[in-house]
Amino acid sequence: MQMLSLDLGERSYPIFFGAELLKDKSILAPYLGNEGVLIVTNETVAPLYLQDVRDLLDGHQVDELILPDGERYKTLDTLNLIFNTLLEKGRTRGCMLIALGGGVIGDMTGFAAACYQRGVDFIQIPTTLLAQVDSSVGGKTAVNHRLGKNMIGAFHQPKAVIIDVDTLKTLPDREFRSGLAEVIKYGLIVDKNFFSWLEENIDALLARQNDSLLYAIECSCRLKAQIVSVDEKEGGVRAILNFGHTFGHAIETHQKYGEWLHGEAIAVGMLMAAKMSAKMNWLPAEDVERISRLLKIVGLPVDPPPDLSPQQFLNHMVVDKKARLGIIRLVLLKAIGQAVISADYEPDLLRAIVTPG
């Protein structure tokens, strides 16, 4: 087992990662009180890992809530099922929530924890690669609205994040590849050497070799922790973590959160942001090709849906948390490993990027 810390003063917390962590009772024990635990998971993850987590909680009062699986259920209606369970069980402010699943479960459980009785503790146990390297770390919690992704939420940090790489053995190939998009993102925005490492080791990652996976997860979490520790609530530099997301969220909103996985949309969004960076004479064309090549090797899409018109694209992009006074602020690349946030571009250039051909 390895551990790194996300330093936020009194809200600091550990991120544990390794193999067979869901068999180690000592990890959870320091964070458990005496007022009950609610495990929130979904119908896909529950048959695989719910009993393992229950076994870690032997001697504690444990309830469970199994939600439907999928981004389309990341809604206020589904969130209310968590509140209903907590209230029906009479849970007080001293209770603990555990998010067992991917990013949807983590985001909803964290948001429920932020809201219930004005804030209770929760722990993240992410079971997908995307959640392990991104959504479980940093305290962003939210649900979707039909007009925009993650538009209703709160910042609420977990007490701990427990990443068991063994859970990736049961992850479907498409979801695993989707998670690699977020891993690639870290190399693009802050660490060119990590991006080069990914290019050299992508076959080992696709083969899910433990050593390579653990290294990629550790690097991703460490880089994100460094950024979040200096900008917890995205007032400045943390926004670079949204590289590709303004384009990608527009795709997800257009598809009504059902057809494309998050990482697939972000892969297209990152390449579009790279192409725009090149159009602004910031990023060399050969680096755009490097990004495209790696995404294709992973098996991720590189073109947006053909039925998404330029005007629809722009309309969705305006509904973005980085937008100010109707101006779309984009995360772009000065170089691989050097991201910047900018609204200093010609509108016609952005329209050209979202126009096919």
C-alpha positions as a Markdown table, in Angstrom:
| # | Residue | x | y | z |
|---|---|---|---|---|
| 1 | Met | 0.0 | 0.0 | 0.0 |
| 2 | Gln | 1.1 | 3.5 | -0.8 |
| 3 | Met | -0.3 | 6.8 | 0.5 |
| 4 | Leu | -0.1 | 10.5 | -0.4 |
| 5 | Ser | -1.8 | 13.4 | 1.2 |
| 6 | Leu | -4.0 | 16.2 | -0.2 |
| 7 | Asp | -2.9 | 19.2 | 1.9 |
| 8 | Leu | -5.9 | 21.4 | 2.8 |
| 9 | Gly | -5.1 | 22.3 | 6.4 |
| 10 | Glu | -7.8 | 20.9 | 8.7 |
| 11 | Arg | -9.5 | 19.4 | 5.6 |
| 12 | Ser | -6.4 | 17.4 | 4.5 |
| 13 | Tyr | -6.9 | 13.7 | 3.8 |
| 14 | Pro | -5.0 | 10.7 | 2.7 |
| 15 | Ile | -5.3 | 8.9 | -0.7 |
| 16 | Phe | -4.4 | 5.2 | -0.3 |
| 17 | Phe | -3.7 | 3.1 | -3.3 |
| 18 | Gly | -2.5 | -0.4 | -3.8 |
| 19 | Ala | -3.8 | -4.0 | -4.3 |
| 20 | Glu | -6.2 | -5.9 | -2.0 |
| 21 | Leu | -7.1 | -2.8 | 0.0 |
| 22 | Leu | -10.7 | -3.9 | 0.3 |
| 23 | Lys | -9.4 | -6.7 | 2.5 |
| 24 | Asp | -7.6 | -4.4 | 4.9 |
| 25 | Lys | -9.8 | -3.3 | 7.9 |
| 26 | Ser | -7.1 | -1.1 | 9.3 |
| 27 | Ile | -7.6 | 1.5 | 6.5 |
| 28 | Leu | -11.2 | 2.4 | 7.2 |
| 29 | Ala | -11.1 | 2.0 | 11.0 |
| 30 | Pro | -9.7 | 5.4 | 11.9 |
| 31 | Tyr | -12.5 | 7.2 | 10.1 |
| 32 | Leu | -15.6 | 5.4 | 11.5 |
| 33 | Gly | -17.7 | 6.8 | 14.3 |
| 34 | Asn | -20.5 | 5.1 | 16.2 |
| 35 | Glu | -23.6 | 6.6 | 14.5 |
| 36 | Gly | -24.0 | 4.4 | 11.5 |
| 37 | Val | -22.6 | 4.0 | 8.0 |
| 38 | Leu | -24.5 | 4.2 | 4.7 |
| 39 | Ile | -22.8 | 2.5 | 1.7 |
| 40 | Val | -24.0 | 4.0 | -1.6 |
| 41 | Thr | -23.3 | 1.9 | -4.7 |
| 42 | Asn | -25.0 | 0.9 | -7.9 |
| 43 | Glu | -26.4 | -2.3 | -9.4 |
| 44 | Thr | -23.3 | -3.1 | -11.3 |
| 45 | Val | -20.7 | -2.7 | -8.5 |
| 46 | Ala | -22.8 | -4.1 | -5.7 |
| 47 | Pro | -22.5 | -7.8 | -6.7 |
| 48 | Leu | -18.8 | -7.4 | -7.1 |
| 49 | Tyr | -17.6 | -5.4 | -4.1 |
| 50 | Leu | -20.4 | -4.5 | -1.7 |
| 51 | Gln | -19.8 | -7.5 | 0.6 |
| 52 | Asp | -16.1 | -6.8 | 0.7 |
| 53 | Val | -16.8 | -3.3 | 2.0 |
| 54 | Arg | -19.4 | -4.6 | 4.5 |
| 55 | Asp | -16.8 | -7.0 | 5.8 |
| 56 | Leu | -14.6 | -4.0 | 6.5 |
| 57 | Leu | -17.3 | -2.5 | 8.7 |
| 58 | Asp | -17.9 | -5.5 | 10.9 |
| 59 | Gly | -19.2 | -4.3 | 14.3 |
| 60 | His | -20.7 | -1.1 | 12.9 |
| 61 | Gln | -24.4 | -0.4 | 12.0 |
| 62 | Val | -24.4 | -0.5 | 8.2 |
| 63 | Asp | -27.1 | 0.3 | 5.7 |
| 64 | Glu | -26.8 | 0.1 | 1.9 |
| 65 | Leu | -28.4 | 1.8 | -1.0 |
| 66 | Ile | -28.1 | 0.3 | -4.5 |
| 67 | Leu | -28.8 | 2.9 | -7.2 |
| 68 | Pro | -29.3 | 2.3 | -11.0 |
| 69 | Asp | -26.1 | 2.5 | -13.0 |
| 70 | Gly | -25.4 | 5.3 | -15.5 |
| 71 | Glu | -24.7 | 9.0 | -16.0 |
| 72 | Arg | -28.4 | 9.5 | -16.9 |
| 73 | Tyr | -29.3 | 8.8 | -13.3 |
| 74 | Lys | -27.0 | 11.5 | -11.9 |
| 75 | Thr | -30.0 | 13.7 | -11.1 |
| 76 | Leu | -31.7 | 15.5 | -8.2 |
| 77 | Asp | -34.4 | 12.7 | -8.3 |
| 78 | Thr | -31.8 | 10.0 | -7.7 |
| 79 | Leu | -30.0 | 12.2 | -5.1 |
| 80 | Asn | -33.2 | 12.3 | -3.1 |
| 81 | Leu | -33.1 | 8.5 | -2.7 |
| 82 | Ile | -30.0 | 9.0 | -0.6 |
| 83 | Phe | -31.7 | 11.6 | 1.6 |
| 84 | Asn | -34.8 | 9.4 | 1.9 |
| 85 | Thr | -32.6 | 6.5 | 3.2 |
| 86 | Leu | -30.7 | 8.6 | 5.7 |
| 87 | Leu | -33.9 | 10.1 | 7.1 |
| 88 | Glu | -35.8 | 6.8 | 7.2 |
| 89 | Lys | -32.9 | 5.3 | 9.1 |
| 90 | Gly | -32.8 | 8.2 | 11.5 |
| 91 | Arg | -29.2 | 9.1 | 10.7 |
| 92 | Thr | -27.7 | 12.1 | 12.5 |
| 93 | Arg | -24.9 | 14.4 | 11.8 |
| 94 | Gly | -22.4 | 11.9 | 13.1 |
| 95 | Cys | -23.1 | 9.3 | 10.4 |
| 96 | Met | -20.7 | 8.4 | 7.6 |
| 97 | Leu | -21.4 | 7.9 | 3.9 |
| 98 | Ile | -19.2 | 5.6 | 1.7 |
| 99 | Ala | -19.2 | 6.0 | -2.0 |
| 100 | Leu | -18.5 | 2.7 | -3.6 |
| 101 | Gly | -18.4 | 3.0 | -7.4 |
| 102 | Gly | -17.4 | 5.2 | -10.3 |
| 103 | Gly | -17.7 | 8.9 | -10.7 |
| 104 | Val | -21.5 | 9.1 | -10.8 |
| 105 | Ile | -21.7 | 7.4 | -7.4 |
| 106 | Gly | -18.9 | 9.4 | -6.0 |
| 107 | Asp | -20.3 | 12.7 | -7.1 |
| 108 | Met | -23.8 | 12.0 | -5.9 |
| 109 | Thr | -22.7 | 10.6 | -2.5 |
| 110 | Gly | -20.4 | 13.5 | -1.9 |
| 111 | Phe | -23.1 | 16.0 | -2.8 |
| 112 | Ala | -25.5 | 14.2 | -0.4 |
| 113 | Ala | -22.9 | 14.3 | 2.3 |
| 114 | Ala | -22.4 | 18.0 | 1.7 |
| 115 | Cys | -26.1 | 18.7 | 2.0 |
| 116 | Tyr | -27.4 | 16.3 | 4.6 |
| 117 | Gln | -27.8 | 18.2 | 7.9 |
| 118 | Arg | -25.5 | 20.8 | 6.4 |
| 119 | Gly | -22.6 | 18.4 | 6.1 |
| 120 | Val | -21.6 | 14.9 | 7.1 |
| 121 | Asp | -18.4 | 12.9 | 6.5 |
| 122 | Phe | -17.9 | 10.6 | 3.6 |
| 123 | Ile | -15.2 | 8.3 | 2.1 |
| 124 | Gln | -14.5 | 7.6 | -1.5 |
| 125 | Ile | -13.9 | 4.0 | -2.7 |
| 126 | Pro | -13.6 | 4.5 | -6.5 |
| 127 | Thr | -13.9 | 1.4 | -8.6 |
| 128 | Thr | -13.3 | 2.8 | -12.1 |
| 129 | Leu | -10.0 | 4.2 | -13.4 |
| 130 | Leu | -11.7 | 7.5 | -14.2 |
| 131 | Ala | -12.9 | 8.0 | -10.7 |
| 132 | Gln | -9.6 | 6.8 | -9.2 |
| 133 | Val | -7.5 | 9.4 | -11.0 |
| 134 | Asp | -10.0 | 12.3 | -11.1 |
| 135 | Ser | -13.4 | 12.6 | -9.6 |
| 136 | Ser | -12.7 | 10.9 | -6.3 |
| 137 | Val | -9.9 | 13.4 | -5.5 |
| 138 | Gly | -10.5 | 17.1 | -4.9 |
| 139 | Gly | -14.0 | 17.4 | -3.3 |
| 140 | Lys | -16.0 | 18.4 | -6.3 |
| 141 | Thr | -19.5 | 16.9 | -6.0 |
| 142 | Ala | -22.5 | 17.5 | -8.2 |
| 143 | Val | -25.5 | 16.3 | -10.2 |
| 144 | Asn | -26.4 | 17.1 | -13.8 |
| 145 | His | -29.2 | 19.2 | -15.2 |
| 146 | Arg | -30.7 | 18.7 | -18.6 |
| 147 | Leu | -29.1 | 22.1 | -19.6 |
| 148 | Gly | -25.7 | 21.4 | -18.3 |
| 149 | Lys | -23.4 | 18.8 | -16.7 |
| 150 | Asn | -22.4 | 19.2 | -13.0 |
| 151 | Met | -24.3 | 22.5 | -12.7 |
| 152 | Ile | -25.8 | 21.7 | -9.3 |
| 153 | Gly | -23.2 | 20.8 | -6.6 |
| 154 | Ala | -20.9 | 21.8 | -3.8 |
| 155 | Phe | -17.2 | 21.5 | -2.8 |
| 156 | His | -17.1 | 18.9 | 0.0 |
| 157 | Gln | -13.8 | 17.0 | 0.7 |
| 158 | Pro | -13.9 | 13.3 | 1.7 |
| 159 | Lys | -12.2 | 12.0 | 4.9 |
| 160 | Ala | -10.1 | 9.6 | 2.8 |
| 161 | Val | -9.9 | 8.0 | -0.7 |
| 162 | Ile | -9.2 | 4.3 | -0.9 |
| 163 | Ile | -8.1 | 3.1 | -4.4 |
| 164 | Asp | -7.8 | -0.6 | -4.8 |
| 165 | Val | -6.3 | -1.3 | -8.2 |
| 166 | Asp | -7.8 | -4.8 | -8.1 |
| 167 | Thr | -11.2 | -3.3 | -8.8 |
| 168 | Leu | -10.0 | -2.5 | -12.3 |
| 169 | Lys | -9.9 | -6.2 | -13.1 |
| 170 | Thr | -13.7 | -6.2 | -13.5 |
| 171 | Leu | -13.9 | -2.9 | -15.3 |
| 172 | Pro | -15.2 | -3.2 | -18.9 |
| 173 | Asp | -12.6 | -2.4 | -21.5 |
| 174 | Arg | -14.5 | 0.6 | -22.9 |
| 175 | Glu | -14.7 | 2.2 | -19.4 |
| 176 | Phe | -11.1 | 1.5 | -18.7 |
| 177 | Arg | -10.1 | 3.2 | -21.9 |
| 178 | Ser | -12.4 | 6.1 | -21.0 |
| 179 | Gly | -10.5 | 6.5 | -17.8 |
| 180 | Leu | -7.2 | 6.7 | -19.6 |
| 181 | Ala | -8.3 | 10.0 | -21.1 |
| 182 | Glu | -8.1 | 11.7 | -17.7 |
| 183 | Val | -4.7 | 10.1 | -17.1 |
| 184 | Ile | -3.5 | 11.6 | -20.4 |
| 185 | Lys | -4.9 | 14.9 | -19.4 |
| 186 | Tyr | -2.4 | 15.3 | -16.5 |
| 187 | Gly | 0.5 | 14.9 | -18.8 |
| 188 | Leu | -0.9 | 17.5 | -21.2 |
| 189 | Ile | -1.6 | 20.2 | -18.6 |
| 190 | Val | 1.3 | 20.0 | -16.2 |
| 191 | Asp | 3.8 | 17.2 | -16.8 |
| 192 | Lys | 5.4 | 16.7 | -20.2 |
| 193 | Asn | 7.6 | 13.9 | -18.8 |
| 194 | Phe | 4.5 | 12.0 | -17.7 |
| 195 | Phe | 3.0 | 12.4 | -21.1 |
| 196 | Ser | 6.2 | 10.9 | -22.7 |
| 197 | Trp | 6.0 | 8.1 | -20.2 |
| 198 | Leu | 2.5 | 7.4 | -21.2 |
| 199 | Glu | 3.5 | 7.3 | -24.9 |
| 200 | Glu | 6.2 | 4.7 | -24.0 |
| 201 | Asn | 4.1 | 2.6 | -21.7 |
| 202 | Ile | 0.7 | 2.7 | -23.2 |
| 203 | Asp | 0.8 | -1.0 | -24.1 |
| 204 | Ala | 1.5 | -2.0 | -20.5 |
| 205 | Leu | -1.4 | 0.2 | -19.3 |
| 206 | Leu | -3.8 | -1.3 | -21.9 |
| 207 | Ala | -2.7 | -4.7 | -20.6 |
| 208 | Arg | -3.6 | -3.5 | -17.1 |
| 209 | Gln | -0.2 | -4.4 | -15.7 |
| 210 | Asn | -0.3 | -3.6 | -12.0 |
| 211 | Asp | 3.1 | -1.8 | -11.7 |
| 212 | Ser | 2.2 | 0.5 | -14.6 |
| 213 | Leu | -1.3 | 1.1 | -13.4 |
| 214 | Leu | -0.1 | 2.0 | -9.9 |
| 215 | Tyr | 2.5 | 4.4 | -11.3 |
| 216 | Ala | -0.1 | 6.1 | -13.6 |
| 217 | Ile | -2.6 | 6.4 | -10.8 |
| 218 | Glu | -0.1 | 7.7 | -8.3 |
| 219 | Cys | 1.2 | 10.3 | -10.8 |
| 220 | Ser | -2.3 | 11.4 | -11.7 |
| 221 | Cys | -3.5 | 11.7 | -8.0 |
| 222 | Arg | -0.2 | 13.5 | -7.0 |
| 223 | Leu | -0.5 | 16.1 | -9.8 |
| 224 | Lys | -4.2 | 16.7 | -9.0 |
| 225 | Ala | -3.5 | 17.0 | -5.3 |
| 226 | Gln | -0.8 | 19.5 | -5.9 |
| 227 | Ile | -3.2 | 21.7 | -7.9 |
| 228 | Val | -6.1 | 21.4 | -5.5 |
| 229 | Ser | -4.0 | 22.1 | -2.5 |
| 230 | Val | -3.3 | 25.6 | -3.8 |
| 231 | Asp | -6.8 | 26.3 | -5.3 |
| 232 | Glu | -9.4 | 24.2 | -3.6 |
| 233 | Lys | -12.5 | 25.9 | -5.0 |
| 234 | Glu | -11.3 | 26.6 | -8.5 |
| 235 | Gly | -10.7 | 30.3 | -8.2 |
| 236 | Gly | -7.6 | 30.1 | -10.4 |
| 237 | Val | -5.2 | 27.5 | -11.4 |
| 238 | Arg | -7.5 | 24.5 | -10.6 |
| 239 | Ala | -9.5 | 25.4 | -13.7 |
| 240 | Ile | -6.7 | 23.9 | -15.9 |
| 241 | Leu | -8.0 | 20.5 | -14.7 |
| 242 | Asn | -10.9 | 21.1 | -17.0 |
| 243 | Phe | -8.7 | 20.9 | -20.1 |
| 244 | Gly | -11.0 | 19.5 | -22.9 |
| 245 | His | -14.0 | 19.6 | -20.6 |
| 246 | Thr | -15.7 | 22.7 | -22.1 |
| 247 | Phe | -15.9 | 20.9 | -25.4 |
| 248 | Gly | -16.4 | 17.5 | -23.9 |
| 249 | His | -19.3 | 18.6 | -21.6 |
| 250 | Ala | -21.0 | 20.1 | -24.6 |
| 251 | Ile | -20.9 | 16.7 | -26.3 |
| 252 | Glu | -22.2 | 15.0 | -23.2 |
| 253 | Thr | -25.1 | 17.5 | -22.8 |
| 254 | His | -26.0 | 17.1 | -26.4 |
| 255 | Gln | -26.0 | 13.3 | -26.1 |
| 256 | Lys | -28.2 | 13.6 | -22.9 |
| 257 | Tyr | -25.6 | 11.8 | -20.8 |
| 258 | Gly | -26.2 | 8.5 | -22.3 |
| 259 | Glu | -24.4 | 7.6 | -25.5 |
| 260 | Trp | -20.8 | 8.7 | -24.9 |
| 261 | Leu | -18.8 | 7.9 | -21.8 |
| 262 | His | -17.2 | 10.9 | -20.0 |
| 263 | Gly | -13.7 | 10.1 | -21.0 |
| 264 | Glu | -14.7 | 9.6 | -24.6 |
| 265 | Ala | -16.1 | 13.1 | -24.8 |
| 266 | Ile | -13.1 | 14.5 | -23.0 |
| 267 | Ala | -10.7 | 12.9 | -25.4 |
| 268 | Val | -12.4 | 14.7 | -28.3 |
| 269 | Gly | -12.5 | 17.9 | -26.3 |
| 270 | Met | -8.8 | 17.7 | -25.5 |
| 271 | Leu | -7.9 | 17.3 | -29.2 |
| 272 | Met | -10.2 | 20.2 | -30.1 |
| 273 | Ala | -8.5 | 22.3 | -27.5 |
| 274 | Ala | -5.1 | 21.2 | -28.8 |
| 275 | Lys | -6.1 | 22.1 | -32.4 |
| 276 | Met | -7.2 | 25.5 | -31.2 |
| 277 | Ser | -3.9 | 26.0 | -29.4 |
| 278 | Ala | -2.2 | 25.3 | -32.6 |
| 279 | Lys | -4.4 | 27.7 | -34.6 |
| 280 | Met | -3.3 | 30.4 | -32.1 |
| 281 | Asn | 0.4 | 29.5 | -32.9 |
| 282 | Trp | 1.0 | 28.2 | -29.3 |
| 283 | Leu | 1.3 | 24.5 | -29.9 |
| 284 | Pro | 3.3 | 22.9 | -32.7 |
| 285 | Ala | 1.4 | 20.8 | -35.2 |
| 286 | Glu | 3.6 | 17.8 | -34.4 |
| 287 | Asp | 2.4 | 18.0 | -30.8 |
| 288 | Val | -1.2 | 17.9 | -31.9 |
| 289 | Glu | -0.4 | 14.8 | -33.9 |
| 290 | Arg | 1.3 | 13.2 | -30.8 |
| 291 | Ile | -1.9 | 13.8 | -28.8 |
| 292 | Ser | -4.1 | 12.5 | -31.6 |
| 293 | Arg | -1.9 | 9.4 | -32.0 |
| 294 | Leu | -2.0 | 8.5 | -28.3 |
| 295 | Leu | -5.8 | 8.9 | -28.1 |
| 296 | Lys | -6.2 | 6.6 | -31.2 |
| 297 | Ile | -3.9 | 4.0 | -29.7 |
| 298 | Val | -6.0 | 4.0 | -26.5 |
| 299 | Gly | -9.1 | 3.5 | -28.7 |
| 300 | Leu | -10.7 | 6.8 | -27.9 |
| 301 | Pro | -12.7 | 8.9 | -30.4 |
| 302 | Val | -11.1 | 12.0 | -31.8 |
| 303 | Asp | -14.1 | 13.5 | -33.7 |
| 304 | Pro | -17.3 | 15.0 | -32.2 |
| 305 | Pro | -20.7 | 13.5 | -33.0 |
| 306 | Pro | -21.7 | 14.4 | -36.6 |
| 307 | Asp | -25.2 | 15.6 | -35.6 |
| 308 | Leu | -23.8 | 18.3 | -33.2 |
| 309 | Ser | -23.9 | 21.5 | -35.2 |
| 310 | Pro | -21.5 | 24.4 | -34.6 |
| 311 | Gln | -24.2 | 26.6 | -33.1 |
| 312 | Gln | -25.4 | 23.8 | -30.8 |
| 313 | Phe | -21.8 | 23.3 | -29.8 |
| 314 | Leu | -21.4 | 27.0 | -28.9 |
| 315 | Asn | -24.8 | 27.1 | -27.1 |
| 316 | His | -23.8 | 24.2 | -24.9 |
| 317 | Met | -20.3 | 25.7 | -24.2 |
| 318 | Val | -21.7 | 29.0 | -22.9 |
| 319 | Val | -23.4 | 26.9 | -20.1 |
| 320 | Asp | -20.0 | 26.3 | -18.5 |
| 321 | Lys | -18.8 | 27.1 | -15.0 |
| 322 | Lys | -15.7 | 28.9 | -16.4 |
| 323 | Ala | -17.8 | 31.2 | -18.6 |
| 324 | Arg | -18.0 | 34.8 | -17.6 |
| 325 | Leu | -20.7 | 37.3 | -18.9 |
| 326 | Gly | -21.3 | 35.0 | -21.8 |
| 327 | Ile | -17.7 | 34.7 | -22.7 |
| 328 | Ile | -16.3 | 31.2 | -23.0 |
| 329 | Arg | -13.0 | 30.8 | -21.2 |
| 330 | Leu | -11.0 | 27.9 | -22.5 |
| 331 | Val | -8.2 | 25.8 | -21.2 |
| 332 | Leu | -5.5 | 25.7 | -23.9 |
| 333 | Leu | -1.9 | 24.6 | -24.3 |
| 334 | Lys | 1.1 | 26.7 | -24.7 |
| 335 | Ala | 3.1 | 23.5 | -24.9 |
| 336 | Ile | 2.6 | 19.9 | -23.8 |
| 337 | Gly | 2.8 | 20.2 | -20.0 |
| 338 | Gln | 1.8 | 23.9 | -19.9 |
| 339 | Ala | -1.9 | 24.7 | -19.8 |
| 340 | Val | -3.3 | 28.2 | -19.6 |
| 341 | Ile | -6.9 | 29.6 | -19.2 |
| 342 | Ser | -7.8 | 32.1 | -21.9 |
| 343 | Ala | -10.6 | 34.1 | -23.3 |
| 344 | Asp | -8.2 | 36.0 | -25.6 |
| 345 | Tyr | -9.1 | 34.5 | -28.9 |
| 346 | Glu | -11.1 | 35.4 | -32.0 |
| 347 | Pro | -14.7 | 34.1 | -31.9 |
| 348 | Asp | -14.4 | 33.0 | -35.5 |
| 349 | Leu | -11.5 | 30.8 | -34.5 |
| 350 | Leu | -13.6 | 28.9 | -31.9 |
| 351 | Arg | -16.5 | 28.6 | -34.4 |
| 352 | Ala | -14.0 | 27.1 | -37.0 |
| 353 | Ile | -12.8 | 24.6 | -34.4 |
| 354 | Val | -16.4 | 23.3 | -33.7 |
| 355 | Thr | -17.2 | 23.3 | -37.4 |
| 356 | Pro | -16.7 | 19.8 | -39.1 |
| 357 | Gly | -14.2 | 19.5 | -41.9 |
